[in-house]
Amino acid sequence: TASMDAQATTTLEFAARGLVPIVTPESGFDSPDAIYLTRYASKNKDIIAKALEMKEDELVYRSTRIMEKIRREHSWDKFYDTIAEHINRTAT
């Protein structure tokens, strides 16, 4: 992961399918259930090692909460409504 994650769609797609995202804070993905890296390789190595050792029930818990968040906040309906609202606001 780079210091500037620019693949928000990919992050959402994988998270929506149940994977717990491992991202940098710059990714813009905001969830207490995501796993966040730092700018320091040595710290990131430890973060990833701990993520790999995480118990299955913890991963399922995080995954479920992340999928709920994505459905609630990042659905196509939400995108459409936001775009339509902006168009209507700027058209008047």
N, C-alpha and C positions, 0 to 999 in steps of 0.2 A: 504494500500500500504506500502510495506516495504521500508527501506532506500536504498535497492538495487533491483530495479525492474528487474527481469530476464525473464520476459514473453513478449519479444518484439513481437513475433508472435501474441499473444493474443491481445496486444495493437493495432497492425496493423489490425487484423481481425475486431475488434469492431469499430475502427475508419473508416475503409473502408465501414462499414455498416451504418455510419452516427452518431455514438456516439462521443461526444467530450471527448477525453481522459483526465483523471485526473491522473497525474503521478508525480513522483519525477524527479529532474534533472538527477539522476543517471540512469534513464530508457534508456537514449540515444535517446528518441523520441524528435525531435527538430522541434517545430512549434510555431510561435507566437500565434496560435489559440488554442493550448492545455492549460490546466489549470495545473499549477505546484504547488505541495505541497512543504513544507519545512521539516526540521527535528524536528519541534516543534509542538506538538499536539495542543496547544492552538491556534497557528496561522492557522494550518490546519483546525481546526473546523470553523474558520471564512472564510477561503477560500472556503470550501465546502458549507457553508451557503450561501455565495454570488453566487456560481455556481448554487445552487438550485433556487435562486431568479432571475436568468438571464432571460431576456425576450426572447420569442421564436424566434424573428427575429435575435437576436444576436447569439443564438445557431445555427440557420439555416445557418447564414453567416459563422460561425466558422466551422461547419460541412462540408459545401460545399468546403471551402478552404482546409480543411484537407483531404477530399476525393480526391481532385485534386492532392494534393501533393503526396498522397500514390500511385495513379495511375501513376504519373510522375516518382517518385523516388523508388518505392518499388514493381513494377510489376514483375511477373515471368520472363518476357522478360529481364528486367533489371538484375535480379538475374542470369539468364542463361548467358547473355552476359558477366557479371563480372566474373563468374566462367570459362567460355570458354576462356576469355582473359587471366586469370591467368594460366590456363592449357597450353595454347599455349605459353605463355611467359616462363614458367618453363620447357617446353618440348624442347625448342630450345637452 
